[in-house]
């Protein structure tokens, strides 16, 4: 057995802490994972917000943040290829986490992504989506009215046959990417490091808020609050799957709902 395997064998359960040698390996692992994924996105979002704040005579509420933008609107099939590429590439960090968990003699089941409690996970996810999603929409509308948020445009994709399927795939990709990394993997690793749950929760929520700064201050606060709720659910249940379900439902409703509501209701910023 190699030194790496011996260290991995010393790694304890989700509520335990890692041995000293393996802990150093895991700390490096976590830094690398987030340096190439959501940590880098957080820094990019901060720079985007600074750019938007320093635009002369254009307050945040008159600027736009596009979530699913068309790349080649005049060439629909090429646009579809771009969208599918973006979705697939967005799953790579989650695939990396799966590999790293396997390397440390763990799996997705370790962070609660499996079918052992599928019915309960689906129900919990739907309930979370209804509660958190509704509050999130209200916060966004209020933040925009206060001039603290950009106009968030869920999609600029044309009315092609593939628009709705692509938006549903995008919602699923966002949910898997963010919840596997921020709710499951990060909180699991921080617990192994011996961090107090409240400190871990704050760090995870701050990270989640940071990579939404490109939407404005409302996006930051709203997603940080969402991170506190989702993170606590994970810490108490050890389940990431209901958080994936909730996130996917919220994004799907936002993306598809925007298509049918924009320009038809007065309360939705345009």
C-alpha positions in Angstrom: 0.0 0.0 0.0 1.4 3.4 -1.0 1.7 6.3 1.3 -1.2 8.0 -0.5 -3.4 5.0 0.1 -2.4 4.7 3.7 -3.3 8.4 4.3 -6.6 7.9 2.4 -7.4 4.9 4.6 -7.0 7.1 7.6 -9.6 9.6 6.4 -12.7 9.3 8.6 -16.4 9.5 7.9 -18.2 12.7 6.8 -18.4 13.9 10.4 -14.8 13.1 11.2 -11.5 14.9 10.6 -8.8 13.8 8.2 -5.4 12.7 9.4 -2.6 15.4 9.4 -0.9 14.2 6.3 -4.0 13.6 4.3 -5.5 16.9 5.5 -2.6 18.8 3.8 -3.4 16.9 0.6 -7.1 17.8 0.9 -6.5 21.5 1.6 -4.4 21.7 -1.6 -7.1 19.8 -3.5 -9.9 22.2 -2.3 -7.8 25.3 -3.3 -7.2 23.8 -6.8 -10.8 22.8 -7.3 -12.2 26.2 -6.6 -9.3 28.1 -8.3 -10.5 26.6 -11.6 -14.2 26.8 -10.9 -16.5 28.8 -8.6 -13.7 30.6 -6.8 -12.4 32.0 -10.1 -16.0 32.8 -11.0 -16.4 34.8 -7.7 -13.4 37.0 -8.6 -14.6 37.5 -12.1 -18.1 38.5 -10.8 -16.5 41.0 -8.5 -14.6 42.6 -11.3 -17.7 42.6 -13.4 -19.6 44.4 -10.6 -16.8 47.0 -10.3 -17.0 47.6 -14.1 -20.7 48.1 -13.9 -20.5 50.4 -11.0 -18.0 52.6 -12.7 -19.9 53.0 -16.0 -20.6 56.8 -16.2 -24.3 57.8 -16.2 -25.5 54.2 -16.2 -26.8 53.0 -12.8 -27.0 49.3 -12.1 -30.7 49.2 -12.6 -30.3 50.2 -16.3 -27.7 47.5 -17.0 -28.3 43.9 -17.9 -26.8 40.5 -16.8 -27.6 37.8 -19.3 -27.6 34.2 -18.0 -28.2 32.2 -21.1 -27.2 34.3 -24.1 -27.4 33.6 -27.7 -24.0 33.4 -29.5 -25.0 33.1 -33.1 -28.7 34.1 -33.3 -28.6 34.1 -37.1 -27.3 30.5 -37.2 -29.6 28.5 -34.9 -27.8 25.1 -35.3 -24.5 26.6 -34.5 -26.0 28.4 -31.6 -27.4 25.1 -30.3 -23.9 23.6 -30.5 -22.5 26.5 -28.5 -25.2 26.0 -25.8 -24.7 22.3 -25.5 -20.9 22.9 -25.3 -21.4 25.4 -22.5 -23.6 23.0 -20.6 -21.2 20.0 -21.0 -18.1 22.1 -20.0 -19.9 23.4 -17.0 -20.2 19.8 -15.6 -16.4 19.2 -15.8 -15.7 20.6 -12.3 -18.4 18.3 -10.8 -16.8 15.4 -12.7 -13.5 16.3 -11.1 -15.1 16.3 -7.7 -16.4 12.8 -8.3 -12.9 11.6 -9.2 -11.4 13.3 -6.2 -13.9 11.7 -3.9 -13.2 8.3 -5.4 -9.5 8.9 -4.9 -10.1 9.5 -1.2 -12.0 6.2 -1.0 -15.4 8.1 -1.0 -18.1 8.6 -3.6 -21.1 10.8 -4.4 -23.0 8.7 -1.8 -20.6 10.2 0.8 -22.2 13.7 0.2 -25.7 12.4 -0.3 -26.1 12.0 -4.0 -27.8 8.6 -4.5 -31.2 7.0 -4.8 -31.5 5.7 -1.3 -34.0 8.4 -0.2 -35.2 9.5 -3.7 -38.9 10.2 -2.7 -38.0 12.2 0.4 -35.2 14.1 -1.5 -37.6 15.0 -4.3 -40.2 16.3 -1.8 -37.7 18.2 0.2 -36.2 19.7 -3.0 -39.7 20.9 -4.2 -40.5 22.4 -0.8 -37.1 24.3 -0.7 -37.7 25.5 -4.2 -41.1 26.9 -3.4 -39.9 28.7 -0.2 -36.5 29.9 -1.3 -37.4 30.6 -4.9 -40.4 32.8 -4.0 -38.4 34.8 -1.5 -35.6 35.2 -4.0 -37.9 36.7 -6.7 -39.2 39.2 -4.2 -35.7 40.1 -3.1 -34.6 40.6 -6.7 -37.5 42.8 -7.6 -36.9 44.9 -4.4 -33.2 45.2 -5.0 -33.7 46.3 -8.6 -36.3 48.9 -7.6 -33.7 50.2 -5.0 -31.1 50.5 -7.8 -28.9 47.8 -6.2 -29.2 45.2 -8.9 -28.9 44.8 -12.6 -31.8 43.6 -14.8 -31.2 39.9 -14.8 -32.1 38.4 -18.2 -32.5 34.7 -17.9 -32.3 34.1 -21.7 -31.9 35.8 -25.0 -32.2 32.6 -27.0 -34.4 32.8 -30.0 -37.8 31.0 -30.3 -36.3 27.8 -31.7 -37.6 24.3 -31.1 -34.6 23.6 -28.8 -34.9 26.7 -26.6 -36.9 25.1 -23.8 -34.9 21.8 -23.7 -31.6 23.7 -23.6 -32.9 26.0 -20.8 -33.9 22.9 -18.8 -30.5 21.3 -19.4 -28.9 24.6 -18.3 -31.0 24.6 -15.1 -29.9 21.0 -14.3 -26.2 21.8 -15.1 -26.3 24.8 -12.8 -27.8 22.8 -10.0 -25.4 19.9 -10.3 -22.3 22.1 -10.6 -23.1 24.5 -7.7 -24.6 22.1 -5.2 -22.1 19.3 -5.7 -19.2 21.7 -5.2 -20.5 24.3 -2.7 -23.1 22.4 -0.7 -21.7 18.9 -0.7 -18.0 18.7 -1.5 -16.9 21.9 0.2 -18.8 21.4 3.4 -17.8 17.8 3.6 -14.1 18.7 3.2 -14.3 21.6 5.7 -15.9 19.2 8.2 -13.0 16.8 7.6 -10.6 19.7 8.3 -12.2 20.1 11.7 -13.9 23.4 11.0 -16.9 24.3 13.1 -20.1 23.9 11.2 -21.1 27.6 11.6 -17.8 28.8 10.2 -18.0 26.3 7.3 -21.5 27.4 6.6 -20.5 31.1 6.5 -17.6 30.4 4.1 -19.8 28.3 1.8 -22.5 31.0 1.7 -20.0 33.8 1.1 -18.6 31.9 -1.8 -22.0 31.3 -3.3 -22.9 35.0 -3.0 -19.5 36.0 -4.5 -20.0 34.4 -7.9 -23.4 36.1 -8.2 -22.0 39.6 -7.7 -22.2 40.2 -11.5 -26.0 40.5 -10.9 -25.5 43.3 -8.3 -25.8 43.5 -4.6 -29.2 41.9 -4.5 -27.8 38.8 -6.3 -25.0 38.7 -3.8 -27.3 38.9 -0.7 -30.0 36.7 -2.1 -27.6 33.9 -3.0 -25.7 34.2 0.3 -29.0 33.7 2.2 -29.8 30.8 -0.1 -26.3 29.4 0.7 -27.0 29.6 4.4 -30.3 27.7 4.1 -29.0 25.1 1.7 -25.7 24.6 3.6 -27.5 24.1 6.9 -29.8 21.5 5.3 -26.7 19.6 4.1 -25.0 19.8 7.4 -28.1 18.4 9.2 -29.0 15.7 6.7 -25.8 14.9 4.8 -27.9 15.0 1.6 -27.0 17.1 -1.5 -29.6 15.6 -3.9 -32.6 17.6 -2.5 -30.5 20.7 -3.0 -29.8 19.8 -6.6 -33.5 19.2 -7.1 -34.5 22.5 -5.5 -31.9 24.5 -7.5 -32.9 22.9 -10.7 -36.6 23.7 -10.2 -35.9 27.3 -9.3 -33.7 27.8 -12.3 -36.1 26.1 -14.7 -39.0 28.1 -13.4 -37.0 31.3 -13.8 -35.7 30.5 -17.3 -39.0 29.2 -18.7 -41.2 31.7 -16.8 -39.2 34.6 -18.2 -40.1 33.6 -21.8 -43.8 33.8 -21.1 -43.9 36.7 -18.6 -41.4 39.3 -19.9 -43.3 42.2 -21.4 -46.6 40.9 -20.1 -46.4 41.7 -16.4 -45.5 45.1 -15.0 -43.5 43.8 -12.0 -40.8 42.0 -14.0 -37.8 44.3 -14.8 -37.0 44.4 -18.5 
